[in-house]
């Protein structure tokens, strides 16, 4: 697989998108970036990943102003640092899977980008949250709504296409239909077919 490959995974909360992304990175033998992107950035220049994490994929854009190209919003500055870092990775020719962080739009000019959106049925998402967080179904429903509301606001602030709009992705898949492993199988096959088609051009 000599052609550069970048796989962006956008996802509803508790849809299994992160598990699918990790599995794809292993199967394709390429890098994986999620919250670990913050660790990479902190190690390179900022030094304190814990302070950054509270602003990761968080839409805190009110009461901000821009001075010399920098915003007074810490969340907005963290977002821009991440976007710049993703672009640097892509410019270097690295192959990787990245979860969230508007990668579907930030990296849209790279020919090797495959943009995926993972959703799931509400009941299966609730089941997953109840199991992982040991909470009631009503609590799980509230957790899902809060996370998805935050992700939607973050994505829609920076991107032309709205979060979850199929026109902004190459493939949108409901992981409830096949389960995590078989959904990963499907997406791996699609990615490999895309890469073969890219080689033939």
FENGI-V577877 format. One record per residue. RES is the residue in one letter. PSI is psi as a letter, one per 30 degrees, with the letter a starting at -180 (* if undefined). Layout:
RES:PSI
RES:PSI
//
This chain:
X:i
X:e
X:k
X:k
X:k
X:k
X:j
X:k
X:j
X:l
X:l
X:l
X:k
X:g
X:f
X:g
X:e
X:e
X:e
X:e
X:e
X:e
X:e
X:e
X:e
X:e
X:e
X:f
X:h
X:l
X:l
X:k
X:k
X:b
X:f
X:f
X:e
X:e
X:e
X:e
X:e
X:e
X:e
X:e
X:f
X:f
X:f
X:i
X:e
X:e
X:e
X:e
X:e
X:f
X:g
X:k
X:h
X:k
X:i
X:i
X:f
X:l
X:h
X:l
X:l
X:k
X:j
X:h
X:f
X:k
X:l
X:f
X:j
X:e
X:e
X:e
X:e
X:e
X:e
X:e
X:e
X:e
X:e
X:e
X:e
X:e
X:e
X:e
X:e
X:e
X:f
X:f
X:g
X:k
X:k
X:l
X:k
X:k
X:k
X:b
X:g
X:g
X:f
X:e
X:e
X:e
X:g
X:f
X:f
X:k
X:f
X:g
X:k
X:j
X:k
X:k
X:k
X:k
X:l
X:l
X:k
X:e
X:e
X:e
X:e
X:e
X:e
X:e
X:e
X:e
X:e
X:f
X:f
X:h
X:l
X:l
X:e
X:e
X:e
X:e
X:e
X:e
X:e
X:e
X:e
X:e
X:e
X:e
X:e
X:e
X:e
X:e
X:e
X:e
X:e
X:f
X:e
X:f
X:l
X:e
X:k
X:l
X:k
X:f
X:j
X:f
X:f
X:g
X:l
X:e
X:k
X:k
X:k
X:j
X:f
X:f
X:e
X:f
X:l
X:e
X:e
X:f
X:e
X:e
X:e
X:e
X:e
X:e
X:e
X:e
X:e
X:e
X:e
X:e
X:e
X:e
X:e
X:e
X:e
X:f
X:*
//
